[in-house]
């Protein structure tokens, strides 16, 4: 089975040997698993082929991408892409498709994406004691927390990894 290490934590307990606590994600079905590896254990690293594709369009749960060099088209299901990545897909966007034995198993988005704030709550005056972020609705339907100076219509840069605010987009 093919697994991707999502989170790795090295632990050195008072008694016993050190180990790695690893959160793994199955690349074929998306299930997650926590596993411990002792320092003496080996894990085989798999080399995935990475190719640049351009996102063309979606038809319900099937999304079509075109290879940047060969113009070959490939269709990926929503389940393979991941529900958390779908809102970031935009026509013409360049993405990386990872394949193993010629079969697509993962899609990587660019690390950041520019989104427009379509709705932002008003800032409450006098909240200066803490860093007061406010909720905002983006043009892709996702919500994120933004600083008080961000208003409706502002273009911002959002991390595609966790949906967090990065900075105001440069115009």
C-alpha positions in Angstrom: 0.0 0.0 0.0 1.1 3.6 -0.6 1.0 6.0 2.3 2.0 9.6 2.6 3.4 10.9 5.9 1.3 13.9 7.0 2.7 14.6 10.4 5.9 13.2 11.9 6.9 13.6 15.6 10.1 12.4 17.1 9.7 11.2 20.7 12.4 10.3 23.2 10.7 8.8 26.3 12.4 8.5 29.7 12.4 4.8 29.5 13.0 2.8 26.3 14.2 3.8 22.9 13.3 6.8 20.8 10.6 6.4 18.1 8.7 8.3 15.5 5.0 8.9 15.8 3.8 9.2 12.2 0.3 10.1 10.9 -0.2 8.4 7.5 -2.7 8.9 4.8 -3.5 6.1 2.3 -3.0 7.5 -1.2 -5.5 5.2 -2.8 -8.6 5.5 -0.5 -7.7 8.5 1.7 -8.0 6.7 5.1 -5.7 7.8 7.9 -3.6 5.8 10.3 -1.2 6.5 13.2 1.9 4.4 13.3 5.0 4.2 15.5 8.4 3.4 14.0 11.5 2.5 16.1 14.8 4.0 15.1 15.9 0.6 13.9 13.0 0.2 11.4 13.3 1.1 7.8 10.5 2.4 5.5 10.8 2.2 1.7 10.4 5.6 0.0 8.4 5.5 -3.2 9.3 7.8 -6.1 6.2 9.3 -7.7 6.1 10.7 -11.2 5.0 14.4 -11.1 3.6 16.1 -14.1 2.2 19.6 -14.6 -1.4 19.7 -15.7 -3.9 22.5 -16.4 -7.4 22.3 -14.9 -10.0 22.5 -17.6 -13.5 21.9 -16.2 -15.7 19.9 -13.8 -18.7 17.8 -14.5 -20.3 16.8 -11.2 -17.7 14.5 -9.5 -15.3 14.2 -12.5 -12.7 16.9 -13.1 -10.7 17.1 -16.3 -7.1 18.1 -16.5 -4.8 18.6 -19.6 -1.1 17.6 -19.6 1.0 20.8 -20.1 3.3 19.3 -22.7 1.5 16.4 -24.4 -2.1 18.0 -24.2 -3.3 14.5 -23.1 -6.4 14.8 -21.0 -7.0 12.9 -17.7 -10.2 12.7 -15.6 -9.9 12.6 -11.8 -12.7 11.8 -9.3 -13.5 14.2 -6.4 -12.6 11.4 -4.0 -9.0 11.2 -5.4 -8.6 15.0 -5.4 -10.0 15.4 -1.9 -13.0 17.4 -0.8 -10.8 20.0 0.9 -9.0 20.8 -2.4 -12.0 21.2 -4.7 -13.0 24.8 -3.8 -9.5 26.0 -4.8 -9.7 24.5 -8.4 -10.1 27.3 -10.9 -10.3 26.9 -14.7 -6.8 27.3 -16.2 -5.1 26.7 -12.9 -1.8 24.8 -13.1 -1.6 21.8 -10.8 0.8 18.8 -10.2 -0.6 15.3 -10.7 1.4 12.5 -9.0 1.3 9.1 -10.6 2.5 5.7 -9.6 2.8 3.0 -12.3 1.0 5.4 -14.7 -2.0 5.7 -12.4 -2.9 9.1 -10.9 -3.0 8.9 -7.1 -2.7 12.5 -5.9 -3.2 16.1 -6.9 -1.1 18.9 -5.6 -2.4 22.5 -5.7 -0.2 25.5 -5.7 0.7 26.4 -2.1 -1.3 29.7 -2.3 -4.2 31.1 -4.2 -5.6 34.6 -4.6 -9.3 34.8 -3.5 -11.7 37.7 -3.2 -13.5 38.5 0.0 -17.3 38.6 -0.8 -18.4 39.1 2.8 -16.5 40.3 5.9 -17.9 41.1 9.3 -17.6 44.6 10.6 -14.7 45.1 13.0 -15.5 45.8 16.7 -13.9 49.0 17.9 -11.8 48.7 21.0 -10.6 45.2 20.5 -6.9 46.0 20.5 -5.8 43.9 23.5 -5.7 40.7 21.4 -5.0 40.1 17.8 -8.6 40.2 16.7 -9.2 38.4 13.4 -12.7 38.3 11.9 -14.5 35.8 9.8 -14.7 36.4 6.1 -16.5 34.5 3.2 -14.4 34.0 0.1 -15.5 33.8 -3.6 -14.9 30.0 -3.6 -17.4 29.5 -0.8 -14.9 28.9 2.0 -14.6 30.9 5.2 -11.4 32.1 6.8 -10.2 34.4 9.5 -8.8 37.7 8.3 -7.3 40.8 9.9 -9.5 43.8 10.8 -8.3 45.9 7.8 -9.6 43.4 5.2 -13.0 44.5 3.8 -15.5 43.1 1.3 -14.0 43.1 -2.3 -10.4 42.9 -1.1 -8.2 40.3 -2.8 -6.2 38.2 -0.4 -3.7 35.3 -0.6 -4.9 32.1 1.1 -2.9 28.9 1.9 -4.4 26.0 0.0 -3.0 23.6 2.7 -5.3 24.8 5.5 -7.3 27.7 4.1 -5.7 30.3 6.4 -5.1 34.0 5.5 -1.5 34.7 4.3 -1.5 38.3 3.1 -3.3 40.9 1.1 -2.8 40.2 -2.6 -0.5 42.5 -4.4 -2.2 44.4 -7.3 
